[in-house]
């Protein structure tokens, strides 16, 4: 996959991953055969390796299971394939490997000089405004919000409002708040103090 994508030639992603995974499974089965593993298990090991390799790279276990089972035209191996797939997903998460498409997207974004919201914020949360809380019947500009918190949306009944400083906050409003990286837990506590009735 690295050679296929890195060279810039149209070689795809799935085929190289599946081919290398199948080759790895075949080598493992061959080595295991020398220590007494039955040769009849070689196809199962190769199929499991294909699903496991695809899952570790793409981080899409269900897609990997369906794709490999469809390629083999048999449901006979679905249980070992599923087990291998979820073990591969667990190990790839443990090793903090990024999904290949996400890695490609990040590389494309940085290569072309784009900036994204994800670079600037940790998460976006929704906070309900309770009756009698500190922010009720106040304009957004009148409230000293935690540093880094940005009110990006407000839901009132069926209405979606893009707020500005003069937007009045009413009981039952849902505030959509963008939080910075690293301080989200601290800011959430402050927002609850503002919006929740004690």
N, CA, C and O of each residue as an XYZ file, in Angstrom:
792
protein
N       0.826     -1.207      0.000
C       0.000      0.000      0.000
C       0.857      1.253      0.000
O       0.562      2.218     -0.705
N       1.950      1.233      0.816
C       2.846      2.402      0.855
C       3.453      2.636     -0.521
O       3.521      3.771     -0.993
N       3.893      1.557     -1.161
C       4.503      1.675     -2.493
C       3.471      2.129     -3.512
O       3.746      2.980     -4.359
N       2.270      1.544     -3.418
C       1.215      1.860     -4.377
C       0.781      3.316     -4.274
O       0.674      4.008     -5.287
N       0.530      3.784     -3.053
C       0.067      5.162     -2.858
C       1.218      6.148     -2.979
O       1.081      7.195     -3.612
N       2.354      5.814     -2.371
C       3.502      6.722     -2.357
C       4.061      7.009     -3.735
O       4.594      8.092     -3.976
N       3.945      6.046     -4.645
C       4.485      6.246     -5.992
C       3.616      7.175     -6.828
O       4.060      7.708     -7.844
N       2.356      7.366     -6.386
C       1.447      8.228     -7.145
C       0.763      7.520     -8.294
O      -0.022      8.137     -9.014
N       1.042      6.241     -8.486
C       0.396      5.488     -9.563
C      -0.954      4.964     -9.088
O      -1.137      4.727     -7.893
N      -1.899      4.781    -10.000
C      -3.232      4.315     -9.599
C      -3.253      2.819     -9.297
O      -3.699      2.021    -10.122
N      -2.774      2.442     -8.118
C      -2.734      1.027     -7.746
C      -3.786      0.649     -6.728
O      -3.995     -0.534     -6.456
N      -4.450      1.643     -6.163
C      -5.482      1.354     -5.176
C      -4.910      1.073     -3.799
O      -3.697      1.109     -3.591
N      -5.805      0.793     -2.865
C      -5.425      0.511     -1.483
C      -5.773     -0.920     -1.108
O      -4.953     -1.636     -0.534
N      -7.000     -1.339     -1.436
C      -7.475     -2.635     -0.990
C      -6.631     -3.793     -1.506
O      -6.262     -4.683     -0.740
N      -6.327     -3.787     -2.786
C      -5.616     -4.927     -3.371
C      -4.233     -5.124     -2.760
O      -3.892     -6.249     -2.396
N      -3.422     -4.071     -2.634
C      -2.116     -4.279     -1.985
C      -2.233     -4.767     -0.544
O      -1.476     -5.642     -0.124
N      -3.181     -4.206      0.220
C      -3.362     -4.634      1.617
C      -3.740     -6.109      1.670
O      -3.164     -6.879      2.439
N      -4.705     -6.493      0.853
C      -5.178     -7.880      0.864
C      -4.087     -8.831      0.387
O      -3.917     -9.915      0.945
N      -3.343     -8.426     -0.649
C      -2.272     -9.287     -1.173
C      -1.166     -9.493     -0.144
O      -0.707    -10.617      0.061
N      -0.733     -8.405      0.507
C       0.338     -8.514      1.506
C      -0.148     -9.299      2.724
O       0.602    -10.092      3.293
N      -1.400     -9.079      3.124
C      -1.960     -9.815      4.265
C      -2.062    -11.304      3.956
O      -1.745    -12.140      4.801
N      -2.506    -11.633      2.746
C      -2.599    -13.040      2.346
C      -1.214    -13.684      2.309
O      -1.047    -14.830      2.725
N      -0.224    -12.941      1.811
C       1.153    -13.450      1.778
C       1.677    -13.682      3.194
O       2.328    -14.691      3.465
N       1.388    -12.735      4.096
C       1.814    -12.882      5.495
C       1.153    -14.093      6.139
O       1.799    -14.854      6.859
N      -0.149    -14.268      5.873
C      -0.864    -15.430      6.402
C      -0.310    -16.729      5.866
O      -0.204    -17.716      6.595
N       0.044    -16.734      4.592
C       0.619    -17.930      3.975
C       1.972    -18.278      4.585
O       2.253    -19.446      4.856
N       2.813    -17.258      4.803
C       4.122    -17.490      5.431
C       3.963    -18.003      6.860
O       4.680    -18.907      7.288
N       3.007    -17.411      7.598
C       2.764    -17.859      8.973
C       2.291    -19.311      8.990
O       2.756    -20.110      9.802
N       1.358    -19.653      8.083
C       0.846    -21.026      8.013
C       1.957    -22.001      7.645
O       2.007    -23.122      8.152
N       2.853    -21.560      6.752
C       3.981    -22.410      6.352
C       4.915    -22.677      7.530
O       5.351    -23.808      7.743
N       5.217    -21.625      8.293
C       6.073    -21.784      9.476
C       5.383    -22.629     10.542
O       6.010    -23.476     11.179
N       4.075    -22.387     10.732
C       3.323    -23.158     11.728
C       3.224    -24.626     11.332
O       3.127    -25.503     12.191
N       3.250    -24.888     10.024
C       3.212    -26.269      9.546
C       4.427    -27.067      9.987
O       4.344    -28.278     10.189
N       5.568    -26.378     10.137
C       6.799    -27.054     10.574
C       6.748    -27.463     12.041
O       7.524    -28.313     12.477
N       5.833    -26.857     12.809
C       5.734    -27.231     14.227
C       4.449    -28.022     14.499
O       4.007    -28.140     15.642
N       3.863    -28.557     13.430
C       2.768    -29.503     13.609
C       1.368    -29.027     13.268
O       0.413    -29.776     13.474
N       1.205    -27.808     12.754
C      -0.130    -27.338     12.386
C      -0.593    -28.057     11.125
O       0.164    -28.206     10.166
N      -1.840    -28.498     11.141
C      -2.375    -29.231      9.989
C      -2.417    -28.335      8.753
O      -2.834    -27.179      8.830
N      -1.985    -28.870      7.627
C      -1.947    -28.086      6.388
C      -3.344    -27.713      5.909
O      -3.501    -26.786      5.114
N      -4.366    -28.433      6.389
C      -5.748    -28.125      5.995
C      -6.220    -26.780      6.557
O      -7.215    -26.224      6.093
N      -5.494    -26.260      7.568
C      -5.863    -24.974      8.161
C      -5.249    -23.772      7.433
O      -5.559    -22.624      7.750
N      -4.383    -24.043      6.461
C      -3.715    -22.952      5.737
C      -4.697    -21.971      5.090
O      -4.517    -20.762      5.238
N      -5.737    -22.445      4.372
C      -6.686    -21.478      3.779
C      -7.375    -20.594      4.822
O      -7.596    -19.407      4.584
N      -7.714    -21.179      5.983
C      -8.378    -20.404      7.037
C      -7.449    -19.311      7.551
O      -7.875    -18.177      7.766
N      -6.176    -19.658      7.745
C      -5.198    -18.681      8.240
C      -5.015    -17.551      7.233
O      -4.933    -16.384      7.616
N      -4.952    -17.890      5.960
C      -4.786    -16.868      4.917
C      -6.000    -15.930      4.884
O      -5.845    -14.713      4.789
N      -7.200    -16.502      4.961
C      -8.426    -15.691      4.942
C      -8.482    -14.774      6.163
O      -8.827    -13.598      6.051
N      -8.137    -15.326      7.334
C      -8.131    -14.516      8.566
C      -7.093    -13.396      8.479
O      -7.343    -12.277      8.926
N      -5.941    -13.700      7.906
C      -4.886    -12.687      7.758
C      -5.341    -11.558      6.839
O      -5.045    -10.391      7.094
N      -6.056    -11.902      5.777
C      -6.575    -10.873      4.871
C      -7.524     -9.924      5.606
O      -7.416     -8.704      5.478
N      -8.453    -10.495      6.375
C      -9.419     -9.669      7.112
C      -8.727     -8.854      8.196
O      -9.043     -7.682      8.394
N      -7.778     -9.477      8.899
C      -7.056     -8.783      9.966
C      -6.213     -7.636      9.441
O      -6.201     -6.552     10.025
N      -5.508     -7.868      8.343
C      -4.675     -6.819      7.753
C      -5.499     -5.640      7.260
O      -5.124     -4.482      7.445
N      -6.627     -5.951      6.631
C      -7.509     -4.890      6.130
C      -8.089     -4.074      7.286
O      -8.178     -2.848      7.206
N      -8.480     -4.756      8.352
C      -9.032     -4.064      9.520
C      -7.999     -3.162     10.173
O      -8.302     -2.023     10.526
N      -6.782     -3.662     10.336
C      -5.728     -2.876     10.982
C      -5.417     -1.607     10.194
O      -5.094     -0.578     10.788
N      -5.510     -1.665      8.871
C      -5.197     -0.499      8.031
C      -6.365      0.473      7.908
O      -6.180      1.688      7.978
N      -7.564     -0.066      7.725
C      -8.717      0.778      7.402
C      -9.557      1.100      8.643
O     -10.294      2.086      8.647
N      -9.453      0.288      9.685
C     -10.247      0.422     10.922
C     -11.745      0.319     10.630
O     -12.549      1.076     11.175
N     -12.104     -0.624      9.767
C     -13.516     -0.866      9.448
C     -13.760     -2.373      9.524
O     -13.758     -3.049      8.495
N     -13.973     -2.910     10.738
C     -14.048     -4.364     10.907
C     -15.199     -5.033     10.166
O     -15.016     -6.098      9.576
N     -16.378     -4.423     10.187
C     -17.530     -5.048      9.526
C     -17.309     -5.098      8.018
O     -17.605     -6.101      7.370
N     -16.787     -4.007      7.470
C     -16.474     -3.976      6.034
C     -15.469     -5.064      5.684
O     -15.613     -5.744      4.669
N     -14.454     -5.227      6.524
C     -13.422     -6.241      6.276
C     -14.013     -7.642      6.288
O     -13.703     -8.462      5.424
N     -14.875     -7.916      7.280
C     -15.497     -9.245      7.371
C     -16.337     -9.519      6.129
O     -16.207    -10.572      5.505
N     -17.199     -8.567      5.773
C     -18.095     -8.749      4.623
C     -17.294     -8.909      3.336
O     -17.606     -9.770      2.513
N     -16.262     -8.082      3.159
C     -15.462     -8.122      1.932
C     -14.752     -9.463      1.770
O     -14.772    -10.055      0.691
N     -14.129     -9.935      2.841
C     -13.378    -11.196      2.757
C     -14.323    -12.382      2.586
O     -14.036    -13.289      1.805
N     -15.439    -12.387      3.302
C     -16.411    -13.480      3.145
C     -16.983    -13.478      1.731
O     -17.203    -14.536      1.142
N     -17.224    -12.283      1.189
C     -17.728    -12.181     -0.185
C     -16.687    -12.687     -1.187
O     -17.033    -13.340     -2.171
N     -15.418    -12.385     -0.932
C     -14.353    -12.833     -1.843
C     -14.211    -14.349     -1.845
O     -13.919    -14.951     -2.878
N     -14.419    -14.963     -0.679
C     -14.258    -16.422     -0.587
C     -15.538    -17.168     -0.939
O     -15.519    -18.385     -1.122
N     -16.665    -16.436     -1.035
C     -17.974    -17.023     -1.379
C     -18.387    -18.135     -0.421
O     -19.030    -19.105     -0.823
N     -18.011    -17.986      0.858
C     -18.360    -19.013      1.839
C     -18.510    -18.389      3.222
O     -17.700    -17.566      3.647
N     -19.578    -18.810      3.914
C     -19.790    -18.365      5.295
C     -19.150    -19.328      6.294
O     -19.288    -19.157      7.505
N     -18.464    -20.319      5.790
C     -17.878    -21.357      6.641
C     -16.872    -20.790      7.635
O     -16.764    -21.276      8.761
N     -16.132    -19.757      7.215
C     -15.051    -19.230      8.051
C     -15.417    -17.925      8.756
O     -14.532    -17.215      9.235
N     -16.707    -17.602      8.824
C     -17.082    -16.279      9.338
C     -16.691    -16.070     10.805
O     -16.307    -14.962     11.181
N     -16.780    -17.108     11.635
C     -16.436    -16.946     13.050
C     -14.942    -16.681     13.256
O     -14.592    -15.712     13.930
N     -14.044    -17.513     12.695
C     -12.616    -17.191     12.869
C     -12.217    -15.860     12.229
O     -11.350    -15.155     12.745
N     -12.848    -15.522     11.110
C     -12.563    -14.237     10.460
C     -12.989    -13.082     11.365
O     -12.252    -12.107     11.515
N     -14.174    -13.186     11.967
C     -14.666    -12.131     12.864
C     -13.765    -11.989     14.086
O     -13.438    -10.873     14.491
N     -13.365    -13.111     14.674
C     -12.480    -13.072     15.849
C     -11.154    -12.415     15.495
O     -10.674    -11.543     16.219
N     -10.567    -12.834     14.385
C      -9.283    -12.274     13.937
C      -9.407    -10.778     13.644
O      -8.508     -9.997     13.953
N     -10.524    -10.397     13.051
C     -10.761     -8.995     12.709
C     -10.789     -8.114     13.952
O     -10.163     -7.054     13.981
N     -11.512     -8.550     14.975
C     -11.621     -7.722     16.181
C     -10.338     -7.742     17.011
O     -10.045     -6.774     17.713
N      -9.578     -8.821     16.940
C      -8.255     -8.832     17.582
C      -7.337     -7.832     16.876
O      -6.600     -7.092     17.527
N      -7.387     -7.816     15.540
C      -6.566     -6.869     14.769
C      -6.953     -5.428     15.082
O      -6.086     -4.562     15.200
N      -8.262     -5.167     15.216
C      -8.733     -3.820     15.557
C      -8.236     -3.412     16.942
O      -7.783     -2.285     17.139
N      -8.323     -4.335     17.899
C      -7.867     -4.062     19.266
C      -6.371     -3.752     19.285
O      -5.941     -2.795     19.930
N      -5.578     -4.562     18.576
C      -4.124     -4.351     18.559
C      -3.748     -3.051     17.855
O      -2.833     -2.351     18.290
N      -4.448     -2.727     16.772
C      -4.133     -1.477     16.066
C      -4.495     -0.264     16.917
O      -3.804      0.754     16.870
N      -5.574     -0.365     17.695
C      -5.927      0.718     18.624
C      -4.901      0.822     19.745
O      -4.547      1.917     20.183
N      -4.429     -0.336     20.202
C      -3.428     -0.377     21.269
C      -2.124      0.277     20.815
O      -1.430      0.917     21.605
N      -1.800      0.107     19.534
C      -0.571      0.685     18.968
C      -0.785      2.099     18.424
O       0.143      2.714     17.901
N      -2.023      2.614     18.552
C      -2.369      3.979     18.125
C      -2.095      4.220     16.637
O      -1.612      5.287     16.258
N      -2.401      3.235     15.803
C      -2.243      3.437     14.360
C      -3.463      4.184     13.823
O      -4.595      3.892     14.207
N      -3.228      5.129     12.952
C      -4.326      5.924     12.378
C      -4.947      5.167     11.210
O      -4.232      4.475     10.485
N      -6.266      5.279     11.007
C      -6.883      4.690      9.812
C      -6.228      5.266      8.559
O      -5.905      6.453      8.514
N      -6.035      4.442      7.560
C      -5.260      4.850      6.386
C      -5.921      6.026      5.652
O      -5.227      6.915      5.159
N      -7.257      6.032      5.577
C      -7.932      7.132      4.877
C      -7.804      8.439      5.652
O      -7.675      9.509      5.058
N      -7.842      8.348      6.979
C      -7.652      9.547      7.801
C      -6.234     10.084      7.630
O      -6.027     11.295      7.561
N      -5.262      9.177      7.562
C      -3.871      9.594      7.352
C      -3.711     10.277      5.996
O      -3.011     11.283      5.883
N      -4.363      9.725      4.962
C      -4.306     10.343      3.631
C      -4.948     11.725      3.636
O      -4.424     12.666      3.040
N      -6.098     11.839      4.320
C      -6.791     13.126      4.391
C      -5.919     14.170      5.093
O      -5.789     15.296      4.612
N      -5.322     13.797      6.231
C      -4.462     14.732      6.968
C      -3.264     15.157      6.128
O      -2.872     16.324      6.129
N      -2.684     14.188      5.406
C      -1.536     14.511      4.552
C      -1.942     15.475      3.436
O      -1.210     16.413      3.117
N      -3.116     15.235      2.846
C      -3.614     16.106      1.777
C      -3.875     17.514      2.304
O      -3.522     18.501      1.659
N      -4.501     17.600      3.494
C      -4.824     18.899      4.095
C      -3.559     19.699      4.362
O      -3.474     20.873      4.004
N      -2.571     19.061      4.994
C      -1.343     19.779      5.340
C      -0.492     20.096      4.106
O       0.163     21.137      4.044
N      -0.510     19.192      3.133
C       0.261     19.407      1.906
C      -0.260     20.613      1.128
O       0.517     21.343      0.513
N      -1.583     20.820      1.156
C      -2.194     21.910      0.395
C      -2.439     23.164      1.223
O      -3.024     24.130      0.733
N      -1.992     23.154      2.478
C      -2.069     24.352      3.310
C      -3.444     24.697      3.832
O      -3.693     25.845      4.202
N      -4.354     23.717      3.872
C      -5.686     23.984      4.411
C      -5.647     23.945      5.936
O      -4.794     23.285      6.530
N      -6.578     24.658      6.559
C      -6.758     24.532      8.008
C      -8.146     23.971      8.254
O      -9.068     24.222      7.479
N      -8.295     23.223      9.316
C      -9.583     22.618      9.637
C      -9.994     22.980     11.049
O      -9.172     23.348     11.887
N     -11.282     22.865     11.287
C     -11.805     23.119     12.629
C     -11.162     22.182     13.636
O     -10.928     22.571     14.780
N     -10.875     20.959     13.230
C     -10.316     19.965     14.151
C      -8.935     20.364     14.641
O      -8.513     19.930     15.713
N      -8.213     21.194     13.866
C      -6.900     21.658     14.308
C      -7.028     22.666     15.434
O      -6.082     22.867     16.197
N      -8.185     23.301     15.547
C      -8.335     24.405     16.482
C      -9.166     24.046     17.707
O      -9.089     24.738     18.722
N      -9.952     22.986     17.637
C     -10.816     22.664     18.771
C     -10.702     21.206     19.144
O     -10.342     20.357     18.328
N     -11.019     20.935     20.398
C     -10.993     19.560     20.851
C     -12.295     18.846     20.529
O     -12.290     17.717     20.038
N     -13.411     19.512     20.811
C     -14.712     18.896     20.557
C     -15.804     19.962     20.551
O     -15.589     21.108     20.947
N     -16.972     19.548     20.093
C     -18.143     20.415     20.125
C     -19.184     19.719     20.996
O     -19.510     18.553     20.772
N     -19.708     20.442     21.996
C     -20.688     19.857     22.912
C     -22.008     20.614     22.840
O     -22.070     21.739     22.345
N     -23.059     19.974     23.341
C     -24.371     20.610     23.427
C     -24.726     20.740     24.903
O     -24.667     19.758     25.643
N     -25.088     21.921     25.330
C     -25.419     22.181     26.738
C     -26.811     22.789     26.831
O     -27.081     23.827     26.226
N     -27.704     22.139     27.594
C     -29.060     22.665     27.778
C     -29.040     23.749     28.854
O     -28.312     23.646     29.841
N     -29.846     24.785     28.649
C     -29.961     25.885     29.616
C     -31.189     25.629     30.483
O     -32.317     25.630     29.990
N     -30.967     25.410     31.770
C     -32.077     25.117     32.676
C     -32.712     26.402     33.210
O     -32.058     27.439     33.323
N     -34.000     26.305     33.533
C     -34.733     27.448     34.094
C     -34.108     27.845     35.433
O     -33.867     26.990     36.286
N     -33.848     29.130     35.615
C     -33.278     29.620     36.863
C     -31.764     29.597     36.920
O     -31.181     29.959     37.941
N     -31.111     29.174     35.833
C     -29.639     29.153     35.830
C     -29.081     30.559     35.596
O     -29.829     31.488     35.288
N     -27.781     30.705     35.744
C     -27.138     32.028     35.715
C     -27.249     32.748     34.373
O     -27.229     33.978     34.328
N     -27.364     31.995     33.282
C     -27.331     32.623     31.955
C     -28.717     32.949     31.398
O     -28.828     33.582     30.348
N     -29.763     32.528     32.086
C     -31.129     32.734     31.581
C     -31.450     34.231     31.492
O     -31.139     35.010     32.393
N     -32.080     34.598     30.379
C     -32.507     35.985     30.104
C     -31.335     36.964     30.026
O     -31.486     38.149     30.321
N     -30.183     36.464     29.633
C     -29.020     37.329     29.407
C     -28.591     37.209     27.956
O     -28.785     36.178     27.312
N     -27.995     38.302     27.451
C     -27.421     38.252     26.111
C     -26.062     37.551     26.194
O     -25.393     37.596     27.226
N     -25.669     36.912     25.108
C     -24.406     36.171     25.089
C     -23.231     37.063     25.476
O     -22.318     36.618     26.171
N     -23.247     38.324     25.029
C     -22.119     39.227     25.304
C     -22.043     39.646     26.774
O     -21.011     40.145     27.223
N     -23.128     39.446     27.521
C     -23.138     39.829     28.937
C     -22.496     38.775     29.846
O     -22.263     39.024     31.028
N     -22.219     37.618     29.289
C     -21.709     36.504     30.093
C     -20.206     36.361     29.880
O     -19.724     36.420     28.749
N     -19.477     36.176     30.962
C     -18.032     35.936     30.864
C     -17.818     34.440     30.664
O     -17.712     33.680     31.626
N     -17.757     34.031     29.405
C     -17.606     32.615     29.074
C     -16.183     32.157     29.379
O     -15.264     32.975     29.373
N     -15.984     30.870     29.645
C     -14.622     30.362     29.872
C     -13.738     30.634     28.658
O     -14.200     30.568     27.519
N     -12.482     30.937     28.903
C     -11.551     31.257     27.820
C     -11.433     30.077     26.857
O     -11.181     28.944     27.266
N     -11.621     30.367     25.577
C     -11.511     29.331     24.549
C     -12.838     28.743     24.121
O     -12.924     28.129     23.058
N     -13.896     28.919     24.939
C     -15.220     28.396     24.576
C     -15.883     29.340     23.575
O     -15.858     30.558     23.751
N     -16.468     28.778     22.536
C     -17.106     29.583     21.493
C     -18.511     29.049     21.234
O     -18.683     27.874     20.908
N     -19.515     29.915     21.380
C     -20.906     29.526     21.121
C     -21.123     29.584     19.608
O     -21.121     30.663     19.016
N     -21.310     28.419     18.990
C     -21.423     28.375     17.529
C     -22.846     28.107     17.044
O     -23.136     28.240     15.855
N     -23.727     27.732     17.962
C     -25.101     27.457     17.557
C     -26.034     27.473     18.749
O     -25.605     27.333     19.895
N     -27.329     27.647     18.463
C     -28.335     27.662     19.521
C     -29.614     27.056     18.961
O     -30.120     27.492     17.927
N     -30.134     26.043     19.656
C     -31.395     25.414     19.242
C     -32.494     25.841     20.195
O     -32.354     25.742     21.414
N     -33.599     26.324     19.616
C     -34.750     26.756     20.422
C     -36.000     26.161     19.786
O     -36.492     26.653     18.771
N     -36.504     25.093     20.403
C     -37.636     24.382     19.802
C     -37.226     23.795     18.462
O     -36.267     23.028     18.376
N     -37.965     24.163     17.409
C     -37.638     23.689     16.058
C     -36.690     24.628     15.325
O     -36.299     24.352     14.191
N     -36.316     25.737     15.965
C     -35.477     26.740     15.305
C     -33.999     26.512     15.601
O     -33.613     26.216     16.732
N     -33.185     26.655     14.567
C     -31.728     26.624     14.714
C     -31.230     28.050     14.501
O     -31.425     28.628     13.432
N     -30.592     28.611     15.517
C     -30.170     30.017     15.474
C     -28.652     30.098     15.443
O     -27.964     29.402     16.190
N     -28.136     30.965     14.560
C     -26.702     31.267     14.582
C     -26.538     32.465     15.504
O     -26.929     33.575     15.144
N     -25.964     32.262     16.694
C     -25.964     33.329     17.699
C     -24.904     34.393     17.450
O     -23.882     34.146     16.809
N     -25.177     35.586     17.977
C     -24.159     36.638     18.052
C     -24.217     37.211     19.467
O     -24.925     36.675     20.320
N     -23.498     38.268     19.719
C     -23.441     38.839     21.064
C     -24.779     39.297     21.598
O     -24.987     39.323     22.811
N     -25.700     39.662     20.701
C     -27.005     40.185     21.130
C     -28.079     39.109     21.267
O     -29.230     39.420     21.573
N     -27.714     37.853     21.044
C     -28.692     36.767     21.164
C     -29.063     36.561     22.630
O     -28.191     36.410     23.486
N     -30.361     36.557     22.908
C     -30.861     36.368     24.271
C     -31.002     34.874     24.550
O     -31.575     34.138     23.747
N     -30.478     34.435     25.688
C     -30.557     33.027     26.069
C     -31.795     32.816     26.933
O     -31.997     33.509     27.930
N     -32.623     31.846     26.535
C     -33.869     31.557     27.245
C     -33.822     30.153     27.854
O     -33.039     29.313     27.410
N     -34.654     29.894     28.865
C     -34.696     28.542     29.434
C     -35.086     27.520     28.370
O     -35.965     27.784     27.548
N     -34.448     26.374     28.380
C     -34.744     25.324     27.406
C     -33.927     25.409     26.135
O     -33.999     24.512     25.295
N     -33.141     26.482     25.974
C     -32.257     26.586     24.806
C     -31.153     25.531     24.894
O     -30.713     25.158     25.981
N     -30.720     25.065     23.734
C     -29.565     24.172     23.656
C     -28.422     24.943     23.009
O     -28.529     25.377     21.862
N     -27.334     25.111     23.743
C     -26.167     25.825     23.221
C     -25.192     24.830     22.615
O     -24.866     23.813     23.228
N     -24.729     25.128     21.411
C     -23.701     24.328     20.756
C     -22.384     25.058     20.968
O     -22.201     26.173     20.479
N     -21.461     24.428     21.702
C     -20.254     25.124     22.154
C     -19.004     24.397     21.678
O     -18.848     23.196     21.896
N     -18.112     25.142     21.024
C     -16.833     24.603     20.568
C     -15.796     24.802     21.672
O     -15.628     25.906     22.190
N     -15.104     23.718     22.022
C     -14.119     23.765     23.103
C     -12.711     23.576     22.556
O     -12.523     22.860     21.572
N     -11.719     24.207     23.178
C     -10.332     24.040     22.729
C      -9.747     22.716     23.203
O     -10.282     22.078     24.110
N      -8.663     22.319     22.592
C      -7.977     21.092     23.006
C      -7.352     21.264     24.384
O      -6.861     22.339     24.727
N      -7.378     20.198     25.165
C      -6.636     20.179     26.422
C      -7.367     20.719     27.627
O      -7.004     20.392     28.757
N      -8.403     21.550     27.423
C      -9.084     22.169     28.563
C     -10.583     21.863     28.572
O     -11.345     22.521     29.280
N     -11.006     20.878     27.797
C     -12.443     20.645     27.635
C     -13.128     20.250     28.943
O     -14.239     20.709     29.207
N     -12.496     19.413     29.766
C     -13.139     18.979     31.018
C     -13.338     20.145     31.979
O     -14.388     20.277     32.608
N     -12.321     20.979     32.082
C     -12.391     22.158     32.957
C     -13.505     23.103     32.494
O     -14.271     23.615     33.310
N     -13.587     23.328     31.182
C     -14.603     24.236     30.633
C     -16.005     23.650     30.787
O     -16.956     24.385     31.053
N     -16.140     22.332     30.622
C     -17.450     21.690     30.790
C     -17.991     21.918     32.200
O     -19.181     22.177     32.383
N     -17.108     21.818     33.190
C     -17.540     22.049     34.579
C     -18.062     23.480     34.758
O     -19.093     23.704     35.394
N     -17.332     24.441     34.186
C     -17.752     25.847     34.289
C     -19.080     26.074     33.576
O     -19.947     26.783     34.087
N     -19.240     25.478     32.401
C     -20.484     25.636     31.638
C     -21.671     25.047     32.389
O     -22.768     25.605     32.361
N     -21.451     23.917     33.063
C     -22.533     23.333     33.859
C     -22.940     24.270     34.997
O     -24.121     24.384     35.325
N     -21.956     24.937     35.592
C     -22.264     25.908     36.654
C     -23.097     27.069     36.108
O     -23.973     27.594     36.795
N     -22.811     27.464     34.858
C     -23.549     28.560     34.225
C     -24.978     28.159     33.850
O     -25.919     28.929     34.044
N     -25.127     26.954     33.314
C     -26.374     26.573     32.644
C     -27.284     25.649     33.447
O     -28.443     25.450     33.083
N     -26.770     25.086     34.534
C     -27.566     24.136     35.320
C     -27.985     24.790     36.626
O     -27.187     25.462     37.280
N     -29.252     24.587     37.005
C     -29.763     25.141     38.261
C     -29.241     24.321     39.432
O     -29.325     23.093     39.424
N     -28.711     24.992     40.424
C     -28.196     24.282     41.604
C     -29.354     23.844     42.493
O     -29.133     23.230     43.537
